[in-house]
Amino acid sequence: MAGQRATFKGGVACADASKVAGGPQAPEDETAVEPLGRRLWRRAHDPSIAANPPVAAAFCLLRWRHLIAPLPYWLLIVIVFAGGTMAVASAALWGDNRRHWDMPVYVAVNMVIITVVAYATGWGPILSVGFLFGSGTAFQLFGSRVTRFAAVSTVVCMTFGQLAIALGIAPTLIRQPLVHGLAALSLLGTVLTMNLLGRVTGERERAEVEVRQSERRFKALVSNAADIIIVVDAEGVLQYVSPAFERVLGISPAPYFESSAAAFIHPDDLEQINREFPRLAGDKNEVLRTQLRIRDSSGHWRHFEATVTDRMDDPDVRGIVGNLHDITELLDANERFRSAFDDAPIGIALTTLEGDVLRANRAFAAIVGYSSEEVVGRSVEALSHPEDAGIGNNERRLMAAGDSDGYELEKRLIHSDGREVWAHVHVSCVRDSGGRPLYLIAQVQDVTEQRQMRERLAHAAIHDPLTGLPNRVLFLDRLTMALSRAARHRSRVAVAFLDVDRFKLVNDGLGHAAGDELLRAVAERLDEAVRDEDTVARFGGDEFTILWETLEEDDEAVVVAHRLLDSLKRPFELDGSPVYVTASIGITVTDGQTPAATVLRDADTAMYMAKESGRSRVEVFDGRAQAVALENLHVINELHHALAAGEFRVHYQPIVDLLTGTVVAVEALVRWQHPKRGLLLPEHFIRAAEECGLVVPMGAWVLEEASRQTALWNAVARAAGADPIEVNVNISPRQLANPEFPDTVQEVIATTGIQPESLCLEITEGSLMHDERAAAEILGQLRRLGVRVCIDDFGTG
């Protein structure tokens, strides 16, 4: 075997040929364009052209025997020779298929020639087989793509031929209309046969393409294979190497031919091969797989995975074949992966498809409080919180079945010290080249702090930061759900609106910190006074709402509301001093058919009824209260229009000296000349004006109108020598509380011309008690203007 060379089929390597195959091959020369004259000369000398004279003679013989149409002999000869000449010319002109229109022109010309010859004999439809011969030549030249155009050309040509018969232009030996039926059948058979020829030709073309592709793949595998292929004889002498040897190693294999392959293999690897080689020699079907190292051009040892087979008995090889796959980068990547795996900042674990840990890095072990070695062998379920142990089992089954590539979730793990650890887990599946799952990779990140932060933010979004109670958003949500349940179960729901009475006094007098402390204490007492299933919420400011569900009796809510008031009667310790507060509560009860917004509105209306009734009390909403509220709203809307439209009137009540019977003063009383309800007294609109703030501009208008009228009266009285009179004008608490009120009075005096001593301002005692210091300051300014001030009940008229 020593002097024998390996011989590969297919031109990979041949005896006495180059030892290295697969070098670049010279491209094939493209066929040059042949001149037209040369093509015509070549076609004219084609042996088939010699058939024209015998064919012409045969046509004349048939004409003599009356077997074809009785055309002149000379015409038959012209048709045969002209057809042959045109066939040669068309092949020369359009048969090279270099232009996109060569094929259709060639086919059309040949089909026309066949039509003329066939129909000139009088047997046109019967000779349709000639179209098949013509298309056969076209198939040889142009391939299967000629099928459709050949069929179309045949249909067109035979149609014109039959039309020529019908018009008497072409002779026919078959009487009409039988000749046309025969033509249709012949045409059908011809077209079907052409389609069959096209399919056969197409299949042959595809087979040829596959053969050429197979040849190219074979050459590419040998010439461009990434693996090194070597062949040695029985003595280990190198017989063949693939081109990849020089590409991968950067050295030429030429110096190693006729020498042992051991010259370029690492000595330690040779010992391993020598130990395993006897097993290969003992069994021809054995495949030896091992790893070895070969030095490259830079002096570094590259690692290869070697697959060795004994092909000594194969006459085409007669050697031992080694396939060397370079795994240097793979080993480097594995080392980098090991380093990245062990030093990764997030936890990484490799597990079986069942969830048993195969390998874990230090970060993963730290998350669960074990060492990397202690984690190996444990199941993921054993490391999980009992309630989360089964999470992910279904996803793992889907990945094992090939229906999923991975999943991610958050779950709780159990630290070795027993505490819960929230972890974000991303699991992916590693598969082999066949798509079969091998193992799972889990990336685990401790998100305990982020989870706690999200929970705190979520809690803050629906809870009051001051009291910790549910806020408006959460209360509305719970109320909506409670109403829905009540509607389904036909139960009752109650909602209470609670407002701390005179909270502003505490907030302004003791400061906002004390006010906040009071609200926290009130919230705590309210929460303690209700059931666990009830909801107490801070609705805003000093307003609280309470929700009761599953009430058996409507009075239950009233009883609980009184209990809430009782809980607030105990003093609150603020800044070391006891502070007493009360609250007003409005309640509404519904069966769940009322919208949440309406329920809150009704409870709020009842709460304001409680305040108007003296505070520190409970009021239950009814329809009359709603009617009153709607009436107040309607009145307030009309008041705005009335003030702008000048619908108010000033009536004057005289004040008479009983001794003399003389009018010494008048009291200005406001009236509303309503366009529909007539003249209205103050009790019908003053309270609404107070609530909406219109009492201030209304009072200013009354003051100015009364002062103007009194000034006119006094001017007339002085002219008559009588004493002037005084006018008394009622001033609301809101007017007196306005720091700009003295300026308003001064402006009225200046514009109306009234004497200050003729103007008396009547105020209520309650307006003085609201803010004594501010009231005293304003009263001092009024006295300096020269007007009188007296105490009276405002607006009673």
VEXFIBA-143403 format. One line per field, with one value per residue (C-alpha): chain; x, y, z; residue number from 1. Coordinates in steps of 0.1 Angstrom, whole numbers. Example, Ala and Ser with C-alpha at 12.3 -4.5 7.8 and 13.67 -1.06 7.14 Angstrom:
// VEXFIBA-143403
ch	c(A|A)
px	c(123|137)
py	c(-45|-11)
pz	c(78|71)
i	c(1|2)
//
This chain:
// VEXFIBA-143403
ch	c(A|A|A|A|A|A|A|A|A|A|A|A|A|A|A|A|A|A|A|A|A|A|A|A|A|A|A|A|A|A|A|A|A|A|A|A|A|A|A|A|A|A|A|A|A|A|A|A|A|A|A|A|A|A|A|A|A|A|A|A|A|A|A|A|A|A|A|A|A|A|A|A|A|A|A|A|A|A|A|A|A|A|A|A|A|A|A|A|A|A|A|A|A|A|A|A|A|A|A|A|A|A|A|A|A|A|A|A|A|A|A|A|A|A|A|A|A|A|A|A|A|A|A|A|A|A|A|A|A|A|A|A|A|A|A|A|A|A|A|A|A|A|A|A|A|A|A|A|A|A|A|A|A|A|A|A|A|A|A|A|A|A|A|A|A|A|A|A|A|A|A|A|A|A|A|A|A|A|A|A|A|A|A|A|A|A|A|A|A|A|A|A|A|A|A|A|A|A|A|A|A|A|A|A|A|A|A|A|A|A|A|A|A|A|A|A|A|A|A|A|A|A|A|A|A|A|A|A|A|A|A|A|A|A|A|A|A|A|A|A|A|A|A|A|A|A|A|A|A|A|A|A|A|A|A|A|A|A|A|A|A|A|A|A|A|A|A|A|A|A|A|A|A|A|A|A|A|A|A|A|A|A|A|A|A|A|A|A|A|A|A|A|A|A|A|A|A|A|A|A|A|A|A|A|A|A|A|A|A|A|A|A|A|A|A|A|A|A|A|A|A|A|A|A|A|A|A|A|A|A|A|A|A|A|A|A|A|A|A|A|A|A|A|A|A|A|A|A|A|A|A|A|A|A|A|A|A|A|A|A|A|A|A|A|A|A|A|A|A|A|A|A|A|A|A|A|A|A|A|A|A|A|A|A|A|A|A|A|A|A|A|A|A|A|A|A|A|A|A|A|A|A|A|A|A|A|A|A|A|A|A|A|A|A|A|A|A|A|A|A|A|A|A|A|A|A|A|A|A|A|A|A|A|A|A|A|A|A|A|A|A|A|A|A|A|A|A|A|A|A|A|A|A|A|A|A|A|A|A|A|A|A|A|A|A|A|A|A|A|A|A|A|A|A|A|A|A|A|A|A|A|A|A|A|A|A|A|A|A|A|A|A|A|A|A|A|A|A|A|A|A|A|A|A|A|A|A|A|A|A|A|A|A|A|A|A|A|A|A|A|A|A|A|A|A|A|A|A|A|A|A|A|A|A|A|A|A|A|A|A|A|A|A|A|A|A|A|A|A|A|A|A|A|A|A|A|A|A|A|A|A|A|A|A|A|A|A|A|A|A|A|A|A|A|A|A|A|A|A|A|A|A|A|A|A|A|A|A|A|A|A|A|A|A|A|A|A|A|A|A|A|A|A|A|A|A|A|A|A|A|A|A|A|A|A|A|A|A|A|A|A|A|A|A|A|A|A|A|A|A|A|A|A|A|A|A|A|A|A|A|A|A|A|A|A|A|A|A|A|A|A|A|A|A|A|A|A|A|A|A|A|A|A|A|A|A|A|A|A|A|A|A|A|A|A|A|A|A|A|A|A|A|A|A|A|A|A|A|A|A|A|A|A|A|A|A|A|A|A|A|A|A|A|A|A|A|A|A|A|A|A|A|A|A|A|A|A|A|A|A|A|A|A|A|A|A|A|A|A|A|A|A|A|A|A|A|A|A|A|A|A|A|A|A|A|A|A|A|A|A|A|A|A|A|A|A|A|A|A|A|A|A|A|A|A|A|A|A|A|A|A|A|A|A|A|A|A|A|A|A|A|A|A|A|A|A|A|A|A|A|A|A|A|A|A|A|A)
px	c(0|30|33|-4|-23|-59|-84|-116|-146|-160|-126|-118|-84|-69|-38|-8|-28|-23|-24|-45|-78|-104|-83|-99|-110|-108|-142|-157|-155|-188|-199|-191|-219|-217|-220|-253|-236|-218|-250|-268|-240|-240|-277|-277|-252|-273|-281|-318|-318|-312|-347|-363|-360|-373|-402|-410|-409|-432|-457|-457|-462|-492|-506|-503|-521|-548|-541|-536|-553|-549|-525|-501|-469|-448|-467|-461|-424|-423|-441|-417|-386|-398|-408|-374|-356|-376|-371|-333|-335|-356|-332|-303|-320|-339|-328|-299|-323|-302|-330|-363|-383|-363|-385|-419|-407|-391|-422|-446|-426|-423|-460|-470|-447|-463|-498|-492|-477|-504|-534|-519|-523|-561|-556|-549|-565|-553|-517|-518|-491|-467|-473|-460|-428|-424|-429|-405|-377|-387|-385|-350|-339|-358|-369|-403|-410|-420|-451|-477|-466|-464|-499|-513|-495|-510|-545|-541|-526|-552|-580|-568|-564|-600|-612|-593|-612|-645|-638|-626|-591|-575|-583|-598|-604|-628|-662|-676|-686|-669|-635|-641|-651|-620|-599|-613|-605|-570|-564|-574|-551|-522|-525|-527|-497|-478|-486|-474|-442|-438|-442|-417|-393|-397|-391|-360|-348|-354|-335|-306|-306|-306|-277|-257|-265|-254|-222|-216|-225|-200|-173|-181|-181|-146|-132|-148|-154|-145|-134|-100|-101|-69|-62|-33|-23|-18|17|3|19|-2|-18|-44|-55|-83|-78|-91|-57|-40|-70|-73|-37|-21|6|11|7|32|62|42|35|54|59|40|10|26|48|21|1|8|29|5|-24|-5|-2|-40|-46|-21|-40|-74|-64|-63|-101|-105|-84|-103|-137|-141|-174|-160|-157|-130|-138|-111|-96|-61|-40|-22|2|-7|15|17|30|-2|-19|-53|-78|-97|-124|-114|-136|-115|-128|-110|-117|-89|-112|-129|-113|-120|-102|-79|-69|-78|-99|-98|-123|-109|-134|-118|-131|-106|-131|-157|-134|-125|-162|-168|-141|-156|-190|-177|-162|-193|-215|-196|-191|-225|-241|-275|-283|-280|-288|-288|-316|-330|-363|-378|-364|-334|-304|-274|-252|-256|-234|-225|-251|-279|-266|-265|-301|-312|-285|-265|-232|-230|-222|-251|-276|-267|-291|-319|-352|-365|-397|-377|-361|-395|-422|-448|-475|-454|-437|-459|-456|-438|-445|-469|-445|-417|-439|-447|-409|-402|-430|-415|-445|-426|-391|-392|-411|-407|-425|-421|-422|-411|-380|-371|-338|-318|-326|-364|-372|-391|-372|-391|-373|-378|-372|-365|-363|-352|-346|-314|-320|-298|-295|-326|-347|-348|-347|-315|-317|-331|-313|-329|-318|-329|-328|-337|-365|-376|-369|-385|-415|-418|-415|-442|-465|-459|-466|-497|-509|-502|-522|-554|-548|-546|-510|-520|-544|-536|-573|-586|-588|-615|-604|-605|-638|-655|-643|-655|-688|-693|-687|-709|-738|-733|-735|-765|-783|-776|-784|-812|-795|-791|-760|-755|-731|-723|-706|-689|-676|-656|-674|-653|-621|-608|-607|-584|-563|-559|-557|-533|-515|-516|-495|-521|-548|-531|-528|-565|-574|-552|-569|-604|-596|-584|-615|-638|-620|-623|-660|-670|-669|-639|-659|-670|-649|-639|-622|-608|-626|-607|-599|-619|-645|-647|-670|-682|-696|-718|-729|-754|-777|-807|-824|-818|-817|-785|-765|-781|-771|-735|-734|-744|-718|-693|-704|-701|-665|-656|-670|-639|-613|-583|-549|-532|-500|-507|-541|-575|-595|-632|-646|-679|-690|-720|-731|-753|-766|-782|-794|-799|-807|-779|-800|-786|-753|-723|-721|-758|-753|-724|-743|-773|-751|-734|-767|-778|-746|-752|-787|-771|-749|-778|-797|-771|-742|-731|-760|-770|-794|-808|-813|-849|-865|-875|-839|-830|-859|-847|-811|-823|-844|-814|-794|-821|-824|-786|-786|-815|-798|-768|-792|-813|-783|-772|-807|-815|-844|-838|-858|-853|-883|-882|-898|-903|-892|-916|-911|-941|-941|-943|-955|-926|-906|-871|-855|-862|-849|-838|-853|-842|-869|-866|-890|-890|-903|-924|-929|-935|-921|-901|-891|-855|-863|-867|-832|-809|-796|-789|-771|-750|-740|-729|-713|-737|-747|-716|-723|-761|-754|-732|-759|-785|-762|-756|-793|-805|-778|-787|-825|-819|-796|-824|-850|-827|-821|-858|-863|-835|-851|-884|-867|-874|-849|-830|-838|-815|-814|-806|-790|-785|-749|-743|-714|-697|-697|-683|-656|-644|-614|-624|-659|-648|-636|-669|-688|-665|-670|-708|-708|-687|-708|-743|-737|-753|-741|-722|-743|-775|-762|-766|-752|-770|-750|-758|-741|-729|-708|-689|-681|-667|-634|-635|-601|-608|-644|-631|-606|-634|-658|-631|-626|-664|-667|-639|-660|-687|-714|-733|-732|-759|-767|-798|-810|-800|-825|-856|-873)
py	c(0|23|35|36|68|75|78|97|96|128|144|151|135|112|91|109|142|172|163|194|196|224|252|279|268|288|300|285|306|321|312|340|354|337|360|357|346|318|307|307|287|262|257|254|225|208|172|178|203|173|160|188|172|137|155|175|143|126|154|153|115|119|146|123|96|122|116|152|184|191|220|227|206|237|252|220|222|259|253|225|243|277|260|243|275|296|269|271|309|311|287|309|342|333|299|310|323|354|379|377|377|350|322|336|346|312|293|315|312|274|269|291|269|238|252|262|228|208|228|229|191|192|171|200|188|152|165|184|159|182|208|183|178|216|221|192|212|243|223|212|248|267|242|238|275|272|251|278|298|266|257|292|293|260|271|303|287|259|284|304|272|262|297|295|262|278|307|285|298|265|231|203|166|163|177|203|205|172|188|214|188|168|199|206|170|171|205|192|162|183|208|181|163|196|201|166|172|205|187|160|186|206|175|168|204|202|170|185|215|192|173|205|218|185|187|223|213|184|207|234|208|197|231|253|229|244|210|196|163|141|107|86|51|21|34|68|85|116|109|138|170|193|230|239|227|258|281|271|266|292|267|246|209|202|196|169|146|113|117|106|127|127|155|182|166|174|145|141|136|110|89|91|82|52|39|41|31|-7|-5|11|-15|-43|-32|-17|-2|16|54|69|102|121|156|166|197|210|239|268|293|316|288|283|250|248|223|200|174|144|118|89|60|31|31|9|-16|11|8|45|56|29|49|61|92|119|147|175|201|232|238|263|292|269|261|297|306|279|294|329|315|299|331|351|325|324|362|374|400|383|347|321|284|255|230|198|199|187|217|201|224|212|242|276|307|326|353|327|309|342|349|317|318|287|280|271|235|232|244|217|187|207|212|246|238|230|265|282|295|267|289|295|261|250|282|276|238|242|265|239|212|235|241|203|197|224|247|275|289|305|324|349|356|368|344|340|320|310|321|297|318|314|349|354|367|381|371|380|347|344|308|298|263|251|227|205|208|187|210|185|202|196|218|251|283|304|340|351|387|397|423|423|460|469|448|465|499|491|479|511|532|512|516|554|558|546|557|590|597|616|592|559|555|547|578|591|568|536|546|552|518|500|519|509|473|474|489|462|434|450|451|414|402|427|441|476|498|530|558|585|619|632|668|680|711|743|725|757|772|745|746|784|788|759|756|731|705|704|702|672|655|661|645|615|611|615|589|564|568|565|533|518|525|505|468|453|449|485|512|545|569|604|621|654|682|675|653|616|590|557|527|500|469|441|462|444|476|512|524|504|531|558|539|535|572|582|559|577|611|597|585|621|636|626|654|652|659|685|702|690|706|690|700|692|688|677|665|666|634|629|594|579|544|527|493|494|509|544|555|560|597|602|583|606|637|626|619|653|670|653|664|700|697|685|715|739|722|731|708|678|657|631|636|610|620|621|634|667|676|670|692|720|716|718|748|765|758|772|803|808|806|831|854|859|869|891|911|917|925|949|929|939|967|988|993|1017|1012|1045|1051|1076|1097|1088|1121|1143|1117|1128|1104|1106|1077|1049|1013|1001|966|947|929|908|916|881|879|849|846|883|903|881|889|884|850|835|844|859|826|814|848|842|807|817|850|872|889|911|928|928|945|971|978|982|1005|1027|1028|1036|1063|1079|1080|1093|1121|1132|1132|1152|1177|1183|1185|1211|1231|1230|1239|1204|1182|1155|1119|1089|1057|1023|997|961|948|910|893|886|923|932|905|921|943|965|973|1007|1018|1008|1029|1058|1056|1054|1086|1104|1093|1097|1129|1115|1130|1104|1112|1103|1067|1040|1005|977|945|913|902|870|889|906|872|856|875|901|917|922|934|960|973|977|993|1018|1028|1032|1055|1077|1081|1096|1069|1053|1015|996|960|944|911|911|904|899|929)
pz	c(0|5|-31|-38|-44|-33|-62|-56|-80|-94|-99|-63|-64|-90|-90|-104|-101|-78|-41|-33|-51|-54|-67|-88|-123|-155|-165|-197|-228|-238|-273|-297|-319|-353|-383|-402|-435|-418|-401|-434|-451|-422|-424|-462|-459|-433|-445|-440|-469|-493|-485|-505|-540|-529|-510|-542|-563|-538|-540|-578|-577|-553|-576|-606|-588|-577|-540|-532|-544|-582|-580|-608|-605|-606|-577|-556|-563|-554|-522|-511|-520|-506|-474|-470|-478|-453|-427|-432|-431|-400|-382|-392|-384|-352|-340|-317|-290|-282|-284|-265|-298|-315|-302|-312|-347|-353|-341|-361|-393|-391|-382|-412|-435|-421|-426|-462|-471|-453|-466|-501|-504|-496|-465|-442|-409|-414|-418|-384|-372|-391|-363|-338|-359|-361|-324|-317|-334|-314|-282|-290|-297|-270|-244|-226|-226|-262|-253|-249|-280|-302|-291|-297|-331|-341|-332|-351|-382|-384|-379|-408|-428|-421|-429|-463|-470|-461|-484|-512|-511|-500|-517|-497|-505|-475|-480|-457|-429|-421|-427|-400|-374|-383|-379|-344|-333|-349|-333|-299|-302|-315|-286|-260|-275|-275|-238|-231|-249|-229|-196|-206|-218|-186|-165|-185|-180|-143|-141|-160|-136|-106|-121|-127|-92|-77|-96|-84|-48|-50|-63|-37|-9|-19|-28|-1|28|61|74|65|48|47|34|46|35|58|69|78|48|36|3|0|17|9|2|37|51|37|44|80|90|67|55|24|28|0|24|42|13|12|49|80|91|125|113|119|148|185|200|230|206|186|217|221|185|187|217|199|164|170|176|142|125|140|128|93|103|134|134|156|171|190|194|182|177|147|146|123|105|135|157|177|182|168|182|159|163|142|127|113|91|75|37|27|12|-10|-44|-50|-19|-5|25|60|58|85|87|109|122|137|172|184|184|200|228|232|232|258|280|275|283|314|325|316|332|365|367|354|377|373|383|356|360|336|343|329|311|344|363|381|384|364|369|386|388|420|415|413|444|463|455|472|499|489|472|435|444|469|443|418|419|436|417|409|428|459|457|451|475|481|465|434|431|402|382|349|348|319|300|304|290|260|254|256|230|207|210|228|228|262|288|316|348|384|413|448|458|493|507|528|558|551|538|505|475|445|413|376|357|320|307|273|257|241|212|191|153|149|171|200|234|254|285|298|307|334|340|374|388|424|421|457|461|428|437|471|454|429|457|476|445|437|473|472|440|457|494|511|521|552|569|550|543|508|486|463|434|455|472|439|427|457|456|420|428|458|438|412|439|455|422|416|452|458|489|503|503|524|518|544|538|569|572|603|616|618|608|594|629|640|609|610|648|656|622|594|613|640|614|598|631|638|605|612|646|632|605|631|652|622|610|645|647|616|606|589|557|556|539|554|529|530|501|503|528|560|542|548|532|546|527|542|523|531|553|566|577|565|601|606|588|610|642|630|620|655|668|646|661|696|688|679|711|731|730|707|721|699|710|746|747|744|713|708|673|659|625|603|585|555|546|515|511|478|463|437|409|414|397|420|412|421|454|464|454|475|506|501|499|532|548|540|554|586|587|580|608|634|627|648|636|611|582|558|522|509|477|493|501|465|454|478|465|429|437|453|422|400|421|420|382|380|405|381|354|377|388|352|340|368|382|419|435|467|488|517|551|569|605|622|652|674|692|660|635|612|591|603|585|561|559|525|518|487|466|434|406|392|356|363|400|406|435|458|494|507|524|489|476|503|515|479|473|504|493|458|468|448|481|478|444|453|486|469|444|472|491|460|450|485|490|456|464|499|486|462|490|513|485|481|519|523|495|514|546|561|580|560|567|573|554|570|548|558|553|550|568|535|527|561|558|525|532|503|518|533|499|484|510|504|466|471|492|466|436|451|471|503|535|556|587|567|561|587|581|599|606|623|656|640|614|642|659|627|628|656|648|611|619|644|618|592|616|626|589|585|616|602|570|592|587|615|623|642|650|634|619|583|555|576|559)
i	c(1|2|3|4|5|6|7|8|9|10|11|12|13|14|15|16|17|18|19|20|21|22|23|24|25|26|27|28|29|30|31|32|33|34|35|36|37|38|39|40|41|42|43|44|45|46|47|48|49|50|51|52|53|54|55|56|57|58|59|60|61|62|63|64|65|66|67|68|69|70|71|72|73|74|75|76|77|78|79|80|81|82|83|84|85|86|87|88|89|90|91|92|93|94|95|96|97|98|99|100|101|102|103|104|105|106|107|108|109|110|111|112|113|114|115|116|117|118|119|120|121|122|123|124|125|126|127|128|129|130|131|132|133|134|135|136|137|138|139|140|141|142|143|144|145|146|147|148|149|150|151|152|153|154|155|156|157|158|159|160|161|162|163|164|165|166|167|168|169|170|171|172|173|174|175|176|177|178|179|180|181|182|183|184|185|186|187|188|189|190|191|192|193|194|195|196|197|198|199|200|201|202|203|204|205|206|207|208|209|210|211|212|213|214|215|216|217|218|219|220|221|222|223|224|225|226|227|228|229|230|231|232|233|234|235|236|237|238|239|240|241|242|243|244|245|246|247|248|249|250|251|252|253|254|255|256|257|258|259|260|261|262|263|264|265|266|267|268|269|270|271|272|273|274|275|276|277|278|279|280|281|282|283|284|285|286|287|288|289|290|291|292|293|294|295|296|297|298|299|300|301|302|303|304|305|306|307|308|309|310|311|312|313|314|315|316|317|318|319|320|321|322|323|324|325|326|327|328|329|330|331|332|333|334|335|336|337|338|339|340|341|342|343|344|345|346|347|348|349|350|351|352|353|354|355|356|357|358|359|360|361|362|363|364|365|366|367|368|369|370|371|372|373|374|375|376|377|378|379|380|381|382|383|384|385|386|387|388|389|390|391|392|393|394|395|396|397|398|399|400|401|402|403|404|405|406|407|408|409|410|411|412|413|414|415|416|417|418|419|420|421|422|423|424|425|426|427|428|429|430|431|432|433|434|435|436|437|438|439|440|441|442|443|444|445|446|447|448|449|450|451|452|453|454|455|456|457|458|459|460|461|462|463|464|465|466|467|468|469|470|471|472|473|474|475|476|477|478|479|480|481|482|483|484|485|486|487|488|489|490|491|492|493|494|495|496|497|498|499|500|501|502|503|504|505|506|507|508|509|510|511|512|513|514|515|516|517|518|519|520|521|522|523|524|525|526|527|528|529|530|531|532|533|534|535|536|537|538|539|540|541|542|543|544|545|546|547|548|549|550|551|552|553|554|555|556|557|558|559|560|561|562|563|564|565|566|567|568|569|570|571|572|573|574|575|576|577|578|579|580|581|582|583|584|585|586|587|588|589|590|591|592|593|594|595|596|597|598|599|600|601|602|603|604|605|606|607|608|609|610|611|612|613|614|615|616|617|618|619|620|621|622|623|624|625|626|627|628|629|630|631|632|633|634|635|636|637|638|639|640|641|642|643|644|645|646|647|648|649|650|651|652|653|654|655|656|657|658|659|660|661|662|663|664|665|666|667|668|669|670|671|672|673|674|675|676|677|678|679|680|681|682|683|684|685|686|687|688|689|690|691|692|693|694|695|696|697|698|699|700|701|702|703|704|705|706|707|708|709|710|711|712|713|714|715|716|717|718|719|720|721|722|723|724|725|726|727|728|729|730|731|732|733|734|735|736|737|738|739|740|741|742|743|744|745|746|747|748|749|750|751|752|753|754|755|756|757|758|759|760|761|762|763|764|765|766|767|768|769|770|771|772|773|774|775|776|777|778|779|780|781|782|783|784|785|786|787|788|789|790|791|792|793|794|795|796|797)
//
